[in-house]
């Protein structure tokens, strides 16, 4: 991205006596994976454009421990979580926004019992808020005439019952939104959830990400929209497997809005 992005660090804000409106929890994928970094940058571009006062923890942010928990290592999860909670509580953090539904679910639903109670929202919910309150204006022509299908991330949809925000945000682009045959409550997992991202799939007739990509391609989309860095990886791999990368792009909702 050519323009300079402003990314304040929480420690600096705290030293100046400032309490940002939100803490942007970048997450492991958004910090280290080259593709997911683009999603983080797109979201920061949106925050800058809407003049949102935010901060990131920077080097003080550690993995939420979600993956360890899903893989069955509760001890490691609690170690990670308690370390993060101490940092968050020291900064008196109230509201957290993240682009990763896995972090979102973990921070929102699993941190409170360890002493970390915050208002945690997904980036699609926050972008929806910015648009509906008039703080962010979306130019409606960038994707006009394009066909977009949205893949519901498991930890945003079924786990937290959030289906409307991503669709509200997509509607603001004036694109044609088409639903897959399996969507919302009946959406199929991309195959990355529950720490599956980091191991080879079990034997079967087809990889689950390819099956989910077939669901998406049936809608004949120009773009498959996602709201999760892991879903993005799995569906991008699926599109490549189907040799459709010339016709179909996989973009996070933050990227679609940042481009608009």
Residue, then its C-alpha position, 0 to 999 in steps of 0.5 A: x500500500x503506497x500511502x503511509x499508514x498510522x499505527x499507534x502502539x498502546x505503550x506510547x498512548x498509555x505513556x501520553x495518558x491517551x486511552x484509544x477507542x479500540x485496541x486492534x488485536x492483530x493476531x498471529x496470522x495478521x502479524x506473520x502470514x504475508x497474505x494475512x498482513x494485507x488484511x491487517x493493512x486494509x483494516x488499518x487503512x479503514x481505521x485511518x480513513x474513519x479517524x478512529x483512535x486505535x492502538x495495537x500492542x505491537x511486540x507485547x501481543x502474544x498468541x491468544x492460545x486458541x490453537x493450543x486449546x483446540x489441539x487439546x493443550x489446555x495448560x499452554x492455552x491458559x499460560x498464553x491467555x493469562x500473559x495476555x490478560x495481564x498486559x490488557x488489564x494493565x492498559x485498562x483495555x475496554x474494547x478489542x477489534x480483531x480480523x480473526x474470528x478465532x481470536x474473536x471467539x477466544x477473547x470474547x468467550x474464553x478469556x472472561x473466566x481467566x480474568x479478562x472481560x472485554x467488549x470484543x468485536x469482529x472487524x466486520x461488526x466494527x466496519x458495519x458500525x462505522x458505515x451505519x454511523x456515517x463515520x465511513x463513506x463507501x464509494x459504491x462504484x468499485x464493485x458495481x456489477x461484480x458478483x460476490x459470494x460470502x463464506x461464513x467463518x465458523x467462529x463468527x457464524x455458528x459459534x457467535x451467531x453473527x451473520x448480518x454484519x458482514x452482509x451489511x458491509x458487502x451490501x454497501x459496495x453495490x455488488x451483487x451478493x449471491x449466497x452459496x447453497x450452504x450458508x449462514x447456519x448451514x455453512x460448511x467449514x473451510x477446513x482450517x478450524x480447530x487447529x486443522x490449519x496446521x496438519x495434513x487432512x485425514x484420508x477421504x475422497x476430497x479435501x474439505x477446502x476444495x469441497x467448500x470452494x466448489x460450493x462457492x464456484x457454483x454461484x459463478x462469483x467474481x469474488x469470494x469474500x471472507x472474514x477470516x485469514x484462515x478461511x482466506x488461505x483455504x479458499x485461495x488454495x481451493x481456487x488454485x486447485x480448481x485452476x480458477x485464480x484467473x477468474x475468481x479472487x479471494x478477498x477479505x471484507x476489509x480489503x473490499x472496503x479499503x479498495x472502495 
